[in-house]
Amino acid sequence: MAVQGVYTTIYYVDDWDAAVSFYREVLGLKSLHIERGWAEFAAGKDGTIAIHQRDPKKKANTQLTHASLIVRDIEKTLVELEAGGATIVEPIRREEFGALATVTDPSGNLIGLYEPPDDRD
């Protein structure tokens, strides 16, 4: 399995404007990217914290705080994780910014997977 590091820690929020204001102004974190529903902030030298607008149509257990790991091959990683006891709760979704999936460990803790787009073309 090719886990390359932690991409970010994701917090799901109900009040978007209050959350952005809190992380930027109260915590004093530098905004790295903000768009409606998704924002990333620098946390220290190498860390990031992201916030995501909670979707009332999704199951609550798929919108819990979790770490998102950077992986090289998301398909292979999912196969290996499932064989090792993980449960896939959100299958691979490909977006222009990369591929995403979510699994749980044997205790039900969420682990996000993120494969950045291949820039080697």
MOPAC internal coordinates of N, CA, C and O (Angstrom, degrees):
PM7 1SCF
backbone

  N    0.0000 0     0.00 0     0.00 0    0    0    0
  C    1.4484 1     0.00 0     0.00 0    1    0    0
  C    1.5222 1   108.27 1     0.00 0    2    1    0
  O    1.2310 1   120.71 1   -39.57 1    3    2    1
  N    1.3174 1   116.25 1   140.43 1    3    2    1
  C    1.4593 1   120.09 1  -173.70 1    5    3    2
  C    1.5305 1   111.32 1  -113.37 1    6    5    3
  O    1.2310 1   120.32 1  -110.97 1    7    6    5
  N    1.3320 1   116.99 1    69.03 1    7    6    5
  C    1.4663 1   119.81 1   173.71 1    9    7    6
  C    1.5207 1   106.87 1   -78.83 1   10    9    7
  O    1.2310 1   120.80 1   -55.99 1   11   10    9
  N    1.3326 1   116.07 1   124.01 1   11   10    9
  C    1.4593 1   120.31 1  -175.85 1   13   11   10
  C    1.5181 1   113.07 1   -99.14 1   14   13   11
  O    1.2310 1   119.83 1   166.56 1   15   14   13
  N    1.3196 1   117.92 1   -13.44 1   15   14   13
  C    1.4451 1   120.58 1   179.06 1   17   15   14
  C    1.5087 1   111.10 1   153.88 1   18   17   15
  O    1.2310 1   120.90 1    -0.39 1   19   18   17
  N    1.3217 1   115.89 1   179.61 1   19   18   17
  C    1.4571 1   121.24 1   176.18 1   21   19   18
  C    1.5189 1   107.61 1   -87.07 1   22   21   19
  O    1.2310 1   120.58 1   -52.64 1   23   22   21
  N    1.3155 1   116.49 1   127.36 1   23   22   21
  C    1.4541 1   121.13 1   177.91 1   25   23   22
  C    1.5281 1   109.23 1   -79.66 1   26   25   23
  O    1.2310 1   120.50 1   125.49 1   27   26   25
  N    1.3282 1   116.64 1   -54.51 1   27   26   25
  C    1.4600 1   120.89 1  -179.39 1   29   27   26
  C    1.5096 1   109.35 1  -165.65 1   30   29   27
  O    1.2310 1   120.90 1   -12.93 1   31   30   29
  N    1.3159 1   115.88 1   167.07 1   31   30   29
  C    1.4589 1   122.50 1   167.73 1   33   31   30
  C    1.5217 1   106.05 1  -104.84 1   34   33   31
  O    1.2310 1   120.73 1   -48.75 1   35   34   33
  N    1.3318 1   116.20 1   131.25 1   35   34   33
  C    1.4662 1   121.10 1  -174.04 1   37   35   34
  C    1.5278 1   109.96 1  -109.96 1   38   37   35
  O    1.2310 1   121.33 1   -50.77 1   39   38   37
  N    1.3368 1   115.07 1   129.23 1   39   38   37
  C    1.4483 1   122.65 1   173.27 1   41   39   38
  C    1.5243 1   108.22 1  -112.87 1   42   41   39
  O    1.2310 1   120.26 1   -47.83 1   43   42   41
  N    1.3240 1   117.11 1   132.17 1   43   42   41
  C    1.4618 1   122.30 1   176.63 1   45   43   42
  C    1.5199 1   108.65 1   -91.95 1   46   45   43
  O    1.2310 1   120.57 1   -45.81 1   47   46   45
  N    1.3291 1   116.51 1   134.19 1   47   46   45
  C    1.4658 1   121.08 1  -173.12 1   49   47   46
  C    1.5220 1   111.00 1  -126.18 1   50   49   47
  O    1.2310 1   121.53 1   -28.18 1   51   50   49
  N    1.3368 1   114.69 1   151.82 1   51   50   49
  C    1.4626 1   120.93 1   179.02 1   53   51   50
  C    1.5204 1   111.89 1   -94.80 1   54   53   51
  O    1.2310 1   120.00 1   137.59 1   55   54   53
  N    1.3220 1   117.60 1   -42.41 1   55   54   53
  C    1.4629 1   122.60 1  -178.47 1   57   55   54
  C    1.5311 1   107.98 1  -104.81 1   58   57   55
  O    1.2310 1   121.19 1   -80.86 1   59   58   57
  N    1.3295 1   115.33 1    99.14 1   59   58   57
  C    1.4680 1   120.92 1  -173.15 1   61   59   58
  C    1.5278 1   112.85 1   -58.86 1   62   61   59
  O    1.2310 1   120.13 1   127.47 1   63   62   61
  N    1.3077 1   117.36 1   -52.53 1   63   62   61
  C    1.4642 1   120.65 1  -176.07 1   65   63   62
  C    1.5208 1   111.88 1   -62.77 1   66   65   63
  O    1.2310 1   120.25 1   138.66 1   67   66   65
  N    1.3263 1   117.13 1   -41.34 1   67   66   65
  C    1.4675 1   120.49 1   178.64 1   69   67   66
  C    1.5257 1   110.72 1   -64.83 1   70   69   67
  O    1.2310 1   120.34 1   141.13 1   71   70   69
  N    1.3355 1   116.95 1   -38.87 1   71   70   69
  C    1.4625 1   120.51 1  -179.16 1   73   71   70
  C    1.5315 1   111.17 1   -66.85 1   74   73   71
  O    1.2310 1   120.35 1   133.01 1   75   74   73
  N    1.3338 1   116.94 1   -46.99 1   75   74   73
  C    1.4678 1   120.03 1   179.16 1   77   75   74
  C    1.5214 1   109.71 1   -59.37 1   78   77   75
  O    1.2310 1   120.49 1   134.75 1   79   78   77
  N    1.3048 1   116.66 1   -45.25 1   79   78   77
  C    1.4584 1   121.25 1   179.05 1   81   79   78
  C    1.5281 1   110.88 1   -60.72 1   82   81   79
  O    1.2310 1   120.12 1   136.03 1   83   82   81
  N    1.3305 1   117.37 1   -43.97 1   83   82   81
  C    1.4624 1   121.34 1  -179.04 1   85   83   82
  C    1.5259 1   111.35 1   -60.83 1   86   85   83
  O    1.2310 1   119.97 1   128.92 1   87   86   85
  N    1.3270 1   117.67 1   -51.08 1   87   86   85
  C    1.4619 1   120.46 1  -176.33 1   89   87   86
  C    1.5270 1   111.79 1   -67.95 1   90   89   87
  O    1.2310 1   120.37 1   144.20 1   91   90   89
  N    1.3165 1   116.89 1   -35.80 1   91   90   89
  C    1.4610 1   120.60 1  -177.84 1   93   91   90
  C    1.5256 1   111.59 1   -82.12 1   94   93   91
  O    1.2310 1   120.25 1   132.85 1   95   94   93
  N    1.3198 1   117.12 1   -47.15 1   95   94   93
  C    1.4626 1   120.04 1  -171.62 1   97   95   94
  C    1.5224 1   113.97 1   -95.38 1   98   97   95
  O    1.2310 1   119.83 1   137.97 1   99   98   97
  N    1.3220 1   117.94 1   -42.03 1   99   98   97
  C    1.4625 1   119.84 1  -178.25 1  101   99   98
  C    1.5226 1   110.61 1   -78.91 1  102  101   99
  O    1.2310 1   120.36 1   128.43 1  103  102  101
  N    1.3400 1   116.92 1   -51.57 1  103  102  101
  C    1.4622 1   119.50 1   177.63 1  105  103  102
  C    1.5274 1   112.41 1   -76.37 1  106  105  103
  O    1.2310 1   120.23 1   158.98 1  107  106  105
  N    1.3207 1   117.16 1   -21.02 1  107  106  105
  C    1.4577 1   121.28 1   178.53 1  109  107  106
  C    1.5192 1   114.07 1    74.28 1  110  109  107
  O    1.2310 1   119.98 1  -153.47 1  111  110  109
  N    1.3380 1   117.65 1    26.53 1  111  110  109
  C    1.4605 1   120.63 1  -179.57 1  113  111  110
  C    1.5210 1   110.69 1   -82.08 1  114  113  111
  O    1.2310 1   121.11 1   -38.14 1  115  114  113
  N    1.3158 1   115.48 1   141.86 1  115  114  113
  C    1.4580 1   121.86 1   179.51 1  117  115  114
  C    1.5267 1   109.61 1   -74.70 1  118  117  115
  O    1.2310 1   120.53 1   -50.94 1  119  118  117
  N    1.3295 1   116.59 1   129.06 1  119  118  117
  C    1.4625 1   121.60 1   177.21 1  121  119  118
  C    1.5246 1   109.46 1   -70.70 1  122  121  119
  O    1.2310 1   120.62 1   -52.23 1  123  122  121
  N    1.3285 1   116.41 1   127.77 1  123  122  121
  C    1.4607 1   121.56 1   174.90 1  125  123  122
  C    1.5250 1   110.64 1   -99.82 1  126  125  123
  O    1.2310 1   121.01 1   143.90 1  127  126  125
  N    1.3233 1   115.67 1   -36.10 1  127  126  125
  C    1.4648 1   121.44 1  -178.73 1  129  127  126
  C    1.5179 1   107.47 1  -160.37 1  130  129  127
  O    1.2310 1   120.41 1   -49.78 1  131  130  129
  N    1.3265 1   116.83 1   130.22 1  131  130  129
  C    1.4638 1   120.44 1   175.62 1  133  131  130
  C    1.5180 1   108.63 1  -137.71 1  134  133  131
  O    1.2310 1   121.28 1   -54.36 1  135  134  133
  N    1.3214 1   115.16 1   125.64 1  135  134  133
  C    1.4558 1   123.31 1   169.51 1  137  135  134
  C    1.5129 1   105.67 1  -141.75 1  138  137  135
  O    1.2310 1   119.78 1   -18.93 1  139  138  137
  N    1.3026 1   118.02 1   161.07 1  139  138  137
  C    1.4619 1   120.32 1  -177.21 1  141  139  138
  C    1.5228 1   110.20 1   -57.86 1  142  141  139
  O    1.2310 1   120.01 1   -61.61 1  143  142  141
  N    1.3242 1   117.59 1   118.39 1  143  142  141
  C    1.4543 1   122.11 1   177.33 1  145  143  142
  C    1.5176 1   115.25 1    98.26 1  146  145  143
  O    1.2310 1   119.54 1   165.67 1  147  146  145
  N    1.3293 1   118.49 1   -14.33 1  147  146  145
  C    1.4784 1   121.55 1  -179.86 1  149  147  146
  C    1.5211 1   109.03 1  -148.89 1  150  149  147
  O    1.2310 1   120.99 1   -48.96 1  151  150  149
  N    1.3291 1   115.72 1   131.04 1  151  150  149
  C    1.4658 1   120.19 1   176.24 1  153  151  150
  C    1.5224 1   108.91 1  -146.35 1  154  153  151
  O    1.2310 1   121.28 1   -32.76 1  155  154  153
  N    1.3248 1   115.16 1   147.24 1  155  154  153
  C    1.4647 1   121.67 1   176.57 1  157  155  154
  C    1.5124 1   108.42 1  -126.25 1  158  157  155
  O    1.2310 1   121.43 1   -39.19 1  159  158  157
  N    1.3438 1   114.86 1   140.81 1  159  158  157
  C    1.4576 1   122.26 1  -179.36 1  161  159  158
  C    1.5155 1   109.54 1  -130.48 1  162  161  159
  O    1.2310 1   120.51 1   -36.96 1  163  162  161
  N    1.3360 1   116.62 1   143.04 1  163  162  161
  C    1.4657 1   121.41 1   174.71 1  165  163  162
  C    1.5178 1   107.98 1   -72.91 1  166  165  163
  O    1.2310 1   120.91 1   -46.09 1  167  166  165
  N    1.3225 1   115.86 1   133.91 1  167  166  165
  C    1.4650 1   122.03 1   177.83 1  169  167  166
  C    1.5198 1   107.52 1  -125.55 1  170  169  167
  O    1.2310 1   120.82 1   -84.57 1  171  170  169
  N    1.3139 1   116.03 1    95.43 1  171  170  169
  C    1.4579 1   119.27 1  -176.17 1  173  171  170
  C    1.5128 1   111.72 1    77.17 1  174  173  171
  O    1.2310 1   120.78 1    18.28 1  175  174  173
  N    1.3100 1   116.12 1  -161.72 1  175  174  173
  C    1.4665 1   121.89 1  -175.10 1  177  175  174
  C    1.5316 1   113.28 1   -67.23 1  178  177  175
  O    1.2310 1   120.23 1   133.26 1  179  178  177
  N    1.3351 1   117.16 1   -46.74 1  179  178  177
  C    1.4597 1   119.86 1  -173.23 1  181  179  178
  C    1.5230 1   114.87 1  -123.51 1  182  181  179
  O    1.2310 1   119.50 1   179.52 1  183  182  181
  N    1.3247 1   118.55 1    -0.48 1  183  182  181
  C    1.4550 1   120.25 1  -174.55 1  185  183  182
  C    1.5166 1   113.12 1   -95.12 1  186  185  183
  O    1.2310 1   121.29 1   -19.31 1  187  186  185
  N    1.3225 1   115.13 1   160.69 1  187  186  185
  C    1.4580 1   120.88 1   172.36 1  189  187  186
  C    1.5228 1   109.19 1  -137.33 1  190  189  187
  O    1.2310 1   121.58 1   -30.60 1  191  190  189
  N    1.3187 1   114.59 1   149.40 1  191  190  189
  C    1.4521 1   123.23 1   171.46 1  193  191  190
  C    1.5154 1   105.85 1  -123.51 1  194  193  191
  O    1.2310 1   120.93 1   -45.02 1  195  194  193
  N    1.3208 1   115.82 1   134.98 1  195  194  193
  C    1.4628 1   120.47 1   177.84 1  197  195  194
  C    1.5189 1   109.06 1  -119.12 1  198  197  195
  O    1.2310 1   121.24 1   -30.19 1  199  198  197
  N    1.3217 1   115.23 1   149.81 1  199  198  197
  C    1.4559 1   120.05 1   171.13 1  201  199  198
  C    1.5211 1   108.31 1  -121.19 1  202  201  199
  O    1.2310 1   121.43 1   -34.35 1  203  202  201
  N    1.3102 1   114.86 1   145.65 1  203  202  201
  C    1.4563 1   121.61 1  -177.26 1  205  203  202
  C    1.5239 1   107.33 1  -133.26 1  206  205  203
  O    1.2310 1   120.44 1   -46.69 1  207  206  205
  N    1.3147 1   116.77 1   133.31 1  207  206  205
  C    1.4591 1   120.75 1   178.04 1  209  207  206
  C    1.5215 1   109.41 1   -62.76 1  210  209  207
  O    1.2310 1   120.04 1   -52.77 1  211  210  209
  N    1.3129 1   117.52 1   127.23 1  211  210  209
  C    1.4639 1   121.44 1   177.82 1  213  211  210
  C    1.5280 1   109.23 1   -65.78 1  214  213  211
  O    1.2310 1   120.53 1   -44.19 1  215  214  213
  N    1.3249 1   116.59 1   135.81 1  215  214  213
  C    1.4585 1   123.10 1   178.79 1  217  215  214
  C    1.5245 1   108.45 1  -101.84 1  218  217  215
  O    1.2310 1   119.64 1   -68.31 1  219  218  217
  N    1.3270 1   118.29 1   111.69 1  219  218  217
  C    1.4641 1   120.25 1  -176.56 1  221  219  218
  C    1.5287 1   113.64 1   -64.81 1  222  221  219
  O    1.2310 1   119.82 1   165.80 1  223  222  221
  N    1.3266 1   117.95 1   -14.20 1  223  222  221
  C    1.4615 1   121.29 1  -179.88 1  225  223  222
  C    1.5305 1   112.96 1   -85.27 1  226  225  223
  O    1.2310 1   120.33 1   165.40 1  227  226  225
  N    1.3412 1   116.98 1   -14.60 1  227  226  225
  C    1.4637 1   120.66 1  -179.14 1  229  227  226
  C    1.5223 1   110.63 1   -91.35 1  230  229  227
  O    1.2310 1   121.16 1   -23.23 1  231  230  229
  N    1.3199 1   115.39 1   156.77 1  231  230  229
  C    1.4611 1   120.40 1   176.49 1  233  231  230
  C    1.5201 1   109.24 1   -63.60 1  234  233  231
  O    1.2310 1   120.86 1   -38.69 1  235  234  233
  N    1.3029 1   115.96 1   141.31 1  235  234  233
  C    1.4693 1   121.39 1  -177.79 1  237  235  234
  C    1.5201 1   112.17 1   -60.31 1  238  237  235
  O    1.2310 1   119.59 1   144.94 1  239  238  237
  N    1.3356 1   118.40 1   -35.06 1  239  238  237
  C    1.4645 1   119.17 1  -176.23 1  241  239  238
  C    1.5256 1   113.36 1   -73.11 1  242  241  239
  O    1.2310 1   119.44 1   172.46 1  243  242  241
  N    1.3336 1   118.67 1    -7.54 1  243  242  241
  C    1.4647 1   119.89 1   174.99 1  245  243  242
  C    1.5268 1   110.92 1   -96.34 1  246  245  243
  O    1.2310 1   120.35 1  -178.22 1  247  246  245
  N    1.3135 1   116.94 1     1.78 1  247  246  245
  C    1.4568 1   121.06 1  -177.73 1  249  247  246
  C    1.5263 1   110.59 1  -125.78 1  250  249  247
  O    1.2310 1   120.77 1  -131.05 1  251  250  249
  N    1.3070 1   116.13 1    48.95 1  251  250  249
  C    1.4523 1   122.45 1   177.94 1  253  251  250
  C    1.5246 1   109.33 1  -108.25 1  254  253  251
  O    1.2310 1   120.69 1   -23.78 1  255  254  253
  N    1.3126 1   116.28 1   156.22 1  255  254  253
  C    1.4606 1   120.72 1   177.03 1  257  255  254
  C    1.5249 1   109.73 1   -55.05 1  258  257  255
  O    1.2310 1   121.11 1   -45.58 1  259  258  257
  N    1.3178 1   115.48 1   134.42 1  259  258  257
  C    1.4604 1   119.47 1   178.14 1  261  259  258
  C    1.5257 1   111.13 1  -158.23 1  262  261  259
  O    1.2310 1   121.16 1   -21.20 1  263  262  261
  N    1.3145 1   115.38 1   158.80 1  263  262  261
  C    1.4608 1   121.26 1   172.83 1  265  263  262
  C    1.5218 1   107.80 1   -84.86 1  266  265  263
  O    1.2310 1   120.80 1   -35.63 1  267  266  265
  N    1.3084 1   116.07 1   144.37 1  267  266  265
  C    1.4523 1   122.21 1   175.88 1  269  267  266
  C    1.5275 1   107.60 1  -113.02 1  270  269  267
  O    1.2310 1   120.58 1   -57.83 1  271  270  269
  N    1.3223 1   116.50 1   122.17 1  271  270  269
  C    1.4635 1   122.40 1  -176.50 1  273  271  270
  C    1.5226 1   110.86 1   -97.20 1  274  273  271
  O    1.2310 1   120.78 1   -38.27 1  275  274  273
  N    1.3165 1   116.12 1   141.73 1  275  274  273
  C    1.4650 1   121.29 1   174.15 1  277  275  274
  C    1.5221 1   107.49 1   -84.27 1  278  277  275
  O    1.2310 1   120.52 1   -51.65 1  279  278  277
  N    1.3346 1   116.61 1   128.35 1  279  278  277
  C    1.4582 1   121.56 1   177.95 1  281  279  278
  C    1.5210 1   109.38 1  -127.26 1  282  281  279
  O    1.2310 1   121.19 1   -24.52 1  283  282  281
  N    1.3103 1   115.33 1   155.48 1  283  282  281
  C    1.4627 1   121.03 1  -178.56 1  285  283  282
  C    1.5267 1   111.71 1   -85.40 1  286  285  283
  O    1.2310 1   119.85 1   140.18 1  287  286  285
  N    1.3252 1   117.89 1   -39.82 1  287  286  285
  C    1.4657 1   122.75 1  -176.02 1  289  287  286
  C    1.5267 1   107.57 1  -132.31 1  290  289  287
  O    1.2310 1   120.19 1   -84.26 1  291  290  289
  N    1.3204 1   117.25 1    95.74 1  291  290  289
  C    1.4610 1   121.15 1  -171.90 1  293  291  290
  C    1.5335 1   111.97 1   -66.71 1  294  293  291
  O    1.2310 1   119.78 1   144.27 1  295  294  293
  N    1.3408 1   118.02 1   -35.73 1  295  294  293
  C    1.4628 1   119.93 1   179.00 1  297  295  294
  C    1.5280 1   110.56 1   -63.24 1  298  297  295
  O    1.2310 1   120.44 1   129.40 1  299  298  297
  N    1.3115 1   116.76 1   -50.60 1  299  298  297
  C    1.4692 1   121.82 1  -179.85 1  301  299  298
  C    1.5271 1   110.42 1   -62.51 1  302  301  299
  O    1.2310 1   120.43 1   138.97 1  303  302  301
  N    1.3179 1   116.78 1   -41.03 1  303  302  301
  C    1.4592 1   120.78 1   179.93 1  305  303  302
  C    1.5214 1   110.81 1   -61.25 1  306  305  303
  O    1.2310 1   120.06 1   135.62 1  307  306  305
  N    1.3366 1   117.50 1   -44.38 1  307  306  305
  C    1.4662 1   120.28 1   178.43 1  309  307  306
  C    1.5230 1   112.13 1   -61.09 1  310  309  307
  O    1.2310 1   120.04 1   137.69 1  311  310  309
  N    1.3238 1   117.54 1   -42.31 1  311  310  309
  C    1.4659 1   121.39 1   179.13 1  313  311  310
  C    1.5274 1   109.55 1   -60.94 1  314  313  311
  O    1.2310 1   120.59 1   133.45 1  315  314  313
  N    1.3231 1   116.47 1   -46.55 1  315  314  313
  C    1.4680 1   120.77 1  -178.32 1  317  315  314
  C    1.5286 1   111.36 1   -66.25 1  318  317  315
  O    1.2310 1   120.48 1   138.43 1  319  318  317
  N    1.3268 1   116.69 1   -41.57 1  319  318  317
  C    1.4596 1   119.61 1  -179.90 1  321  319  318
  C    1.5271 1   111.33 1   -66.15 1  322  321  319
  O    1.2310 1   120.44 1   137.24 1  323  322  321
  N    1.3258 1   116.76 1   -42.76 1  323  322  321
  C    1.4652 1   119.93 1   179.55 1  325  323  322
  C    1.5260 1   110.78 1   -64.02 1  326  325  323
  O    1.2310 1   120.50 1   140.05 1  327  326  325
  N    1.3359 1   116.65 1   -39.95 1  327  326  325
  C    1.4672 1   120.29 1   177.52 1  329  327  326
  C    1.5258 1   111.37 1   -64.04 1  330  329  327
  O    1.2310 1   120.67 1   153.09 1  331  330  329
  N    1.3315 1   116.33 1   -26.91 1  331  330  329
  C    1.4559 1   121.06 1  -179.62 1  333  331  330
  C    1.5174 1   114.39 1   -91.12 1  334  333  331
  O    1.2310 1   119.72 1  -175.45 1  335  334  333
  N    1.3261 1   118.13 1     4.55 1  335  334  333
  C    1.4516 1   120.35 1   175.60 1  337  335  334
  C    1.5136 1   115.91 1   112.46 1  338  337  335
  O    1.2310 1   119.55 1   178.32 1  339  338  337
  N    1.3335 1   118.46 1    -1.68 1  339  338  337
  C    1.4621 1   120.88 1   177.50 1  341  339  338
  C    1.5277 1   109.27 1   -75.93 1  342  341  339
  O    1.2310 1   121.11 1   -25.47 1  343  342  341
  N    1.3179 1   115.48 1   154.53 1  343  342  341
  C    1.4620 1   122.14 1   175.15 1  345  343  342
  C    1.5256 1   108.21 1  -114.33 1  346  345  343
  O    1.2310 1   120.42 1   -49.78 1  347  346  345
  N    1.3215 1   116.80 1   130.22 1  347  346  345
  C    1.4601 1   120.67 1   178.22 1  349  347  346
  C    1.5276 1   107.77 1   -79.91 1  350  349  347
  O    1.2310 1   120.59 1   -58.18 1  351  350  349
  N    1.3434 1   116.48 1   121.82 1  351  350  349
  C    1.4683 1   120.32 1   178.76 1  353  351  350
  C    1.5213 1   111.86 1  -108.13 1  354  353  351
  O    1.2310 1   119.90 1   156.26 1  355  354  353
  N    1.3062 1   117.80 1   -23.74 1  355  354  353
  C    1.4628 1   122.41 1   172.17 1  357  355  354
  C    1.5252 1   106.55 1  -136.36 1  358  357  355
  O    1.2310 1   120.09 1   -67.04 1  359  358  357
  N    1.3434 1   117.43 1   112.96 1  359  358  357
  C    1.4669 1   120.12 1  -179.38 1  361  359  358
  C    1.5283 1   111.08 1   -67.34 1  362  361  359
  O    1.2310 1   121.07 1    -6.29 1  363  362  361
  N    1.2946 1   115.56 1   173.71 1  363  362  361
  C    1.4666 1   121.69 1  -177.76 1  365  363  362
  C    1.5260 1   110.29 1   -58.61 1  366  365  363
  O    1.2310 1   122.14 1   -48.96 1  367  366  365
  N    1.3156 1   113.52 1   131.04 1  367  366  365
  C    1.4733 1   121.45 1   174.71 1  369  367  366
  C    1.5202 1   106.45 1  -126.56 1  370  369  367
  O    1.2310 1   120.30 1   -56.94 1  371  370  369
  N    1.3126 1   117.03 1   123.06 1  371  370  369
  C    1.4597 1   121.15 1  -179.10 1  373  371  370
  C    1.5243 1   109.89 1   -98.26 1  374  373  371
  O    1.2310 1   121.55 1   -50.38 1  375  374  373
  N    1.3148 1   114.64 1   129.62 1  375  374  373
  C    1.4594 1   122.63 1   178.57 1  377  375  374
  C    1.5311 1   106.99 1  -126.46 1  378  377  375
  O    1.2310 1   120.17 1    -9.45 1  379  378  377
  N    1.3217 1   117.29 1   170.55 1  379  378  377
  C    1.4665 1   119.86 1   179.17 1  381  379  378
  C    1.5322 1   111.71 1   -63.39 1  382  381  379
  O    1.2310 1   120.02 1   155.58 1  383  382  381
  N    1.3216 1   117.57 1   -24.42 1  383  382  381
  C    1.4670 1   121.72 1  -178.76 1  385  383  382
  C    1.5238 1   112.90 1   -91.97 1  386  385  383
  O    1.2310 1   119.65 1  -179.84 1  387  386  385
  N    1.3366 1   118.27 1     0.16 1  387  386  385
  C    1.4583 1   121.47 1   177.94 1  389  387  386
  C    1.5150 1   112.27 1   137.25 1  390  389  387
  O    1.2310 1   121.11 1     6.06 1  391  390  389
  N    1.3289 1   115.47 1  -173.94 1  391  390  389
  C    1.4596 1   122.00 1  -179.54 1  393  391  390
  C    1.5214 1   109.78 1  -106.85 1  394  393  391
  O    1.2310 1   121.01 1   -36.64 1  395  394  393
  N    1.3364 1   115.68 1   143.36 1  395  394  393
  C    1.4610 1   122.20 1  -177.76 1  397  395  394
  C    1.5213 1   109.95 1  -130.55 1  398  397  395
  O    1.2310 1   120.82 1   -30.42 1  399  398  397
  N    1.3236 1   116.04 1   149.58 1  399  398  397
  C    1.4592 1   122.39 1   171.75 1  401  399  398
  C    1.5256 1   106.52 1  -158.15 1  402  401  399
  O    1.2310 1   120.93 1   -16.65 1  403  402  401
  N    1.3269 1   115.82 1   163.35 1  403  402  401
  C    1.4583 1   119.95 1   178.30 1  405  403  402
  C    1.5190 1   109.00 1  -137.58 1  406  405  403
  O    1.2310 1   121.04 1   -42.74 1  407  406  405
  N    1.3230 1   115.62 1   137.26 1  407  406  405
  C    1.4603 1   122.55 1   176.31 1  409  407  406
  C    1.5257 1   108.61 1  -127.12 1  410  409  407
  O    1.2310 1   121.11 1   -11.82 1  411  410  409
  N    1.3246 1   115.48 1   168.18 1  411  410  409
  C    1.4537 1   119.70 1   168.48 1  413  411  410
  C    1.5153 1   108.18 1  -116.66 1  414  413  411
  O    1.2310 1   121.45 1   -29.84 1  415  414  413
  N    1.3273 1   114.83 1   150.16 1  415  414  413
  C    1.4546 1   119.77 1   171.88 1  417  415  414
  C    1.5319 1   107.92 1   -77.80 1  418  417  415
  O    1.2310 1   119.01 1    -2.93 1  419  418  417
  N    1.3277 1   119.49 1   177.07 1  419  418  417
  C    1.4633 1   120.47 1  -178.36 1  421  419  418
  C    1.5355 1   114.44 1   -59.57 1  422  421  419
  O    1.2310 1   119.91 1   160.98 1  423  422  421
  N    1.3306 1   117.77 1   -19.02 1  423  422  421
  C    1.4664 1   120.90 1   178.38 1  425  423  422
  C    1.5190 1   112.61 1   -93.93 1  426  425  423
  O    1.2310 1   119.68 1   179.88 1  427  426  425
  N    1.3203 1   118.21 1    -0.12 1  427  426  425
  C    1.4571 1   121.79 1   178.54 1  429  427  426
  C    1.5147 1   114.97 1    92.43 1  430  429  427
  O    1.2310 1   119.33 1  -174.53 1  431  430  429
  N    1.3410 1   118.88 1     5.47 1  431  430  429
  C    1.4600 1   121.48 1   177.54 1  433  431  430
  C    1.5256 1   110.20 1   -75.02 1  434  433  431
  O    1.2310 1   120.80 1   -45.44 1  435  434  433
  N    1.3249 1   116.07 1   134.56 1  435  434  433
  C    1.4583 1   120.71 1  -179.13 1  437  435  434
  C    1.5233 1   111.99 1   -75.20 1  438  437  435
  O    1.2310 1   121.13 1   -37.70 1  439  438  437
  N    1.3257 1   115.44 1   142.30 1  439  438  437
  C    1.4622 1   123.29 1   173.34 1  441  439  438
  C    1.5199 1   106.52 1  -134.56 1  442  441  439
  O    1.2310 1   120.65 1   -63.07 1  443  442  441
  N    1.3276 1   116.36 1   116.93 1  443  442  441
  C    1.4522 1   120.63 1   176.60 1  445  443  442
  C    1.5161 1   110.10 1   -84.76 1  446  445  443
  O    1.2310 1   120.49 1   -32.70 1  447  446  445
  N    1.3035 1   116.67 1   147.30 1  447  446  445
  C    1.4674 1   122.85 1   175.97 1  449  447  446
  C    1.5219 1   107.99 1  -121.20 1  450  449  447
  O    1.2310 1   121.14 1   -44.13 1  451  450  449
  N    1.3175 1   115.42 1   135.87 1  451  450  449
  C    1.4651 1   120.87 1  -179.48 1  453  451  450
  C    1.5183 1   109.05 1  -135.42 1  454  453  451
  O    1.2310 1   120.99 1   -57.74 1  455  454  453
  N    1.3285 1   115.71 1   122.26 1  455  454  453
  C    1.4639 1   121.95 1   174.17 1  457  455  454
  C    1.5176 1   107.44 1  -110.90 1  458  457  455
  O    1.2310 1   120.20 1   -69.07 1  459  458  457
  N    1.3469 1   117.23 1   110.93 1  459  458  457
  C    1.4624 1   119.29 1   178.83 1  461  459  458
  C    1.5260 1   110.89 1   -61.17 1  462  461  459
  O    1.2310 1   120.74 1   -21.27 1  463  462  461
  N    1.3338 1   116.19 1   158.73 1  463  462  461
  C    1.4718 1   117.98 1   176.97 1  465  463  462
  C    1.5258 1   110.71 1   -62.77 1  466  465  463
  O    1.2310 1   121.29 1   -29.75 1  467  466  465
  N    1.3140 1   115.14 1   150.25 1  467  466  465
  C    1.4667 1   120.76 1   179.58 1  469  467  466
  C    1.5238 1   108.98 1   -78.42 1  470  469  467
  O    1.2310 1   120.31 1   -70.88 1  471  470  469
  N    1.3147 1   117.02 1   109.12 1  471  470  469
  C    1.4571 1   122.62 1  -178.42 1  473  471  470
  C    1.5242 1   112.64 1   -93.67 1  474  473  471
  O    1.2310 1   120.28 1  -169.00 1  475  474  473
  N    1.3318 1   117.07 1    11.00 1  475  474  473
  C    1.4634 1   119.63 1  -176.26 1  477  475  474
  C    1.5082 1   113.21 1   -86.30 1  478  477  475
  O    1.2310 1   119.58 1   178.81 1  479  478  477
  N    1.3336 1   118.41 1    -1.19 1  479  478  477
  C    1.4807 1   120.43 1  -179.32 1  481  479  478
  C    1.5109 1   111.91 1   -69.94 1  482  481  479
  O    1.2310 1   120.10 1   180.00 1  483  482  481

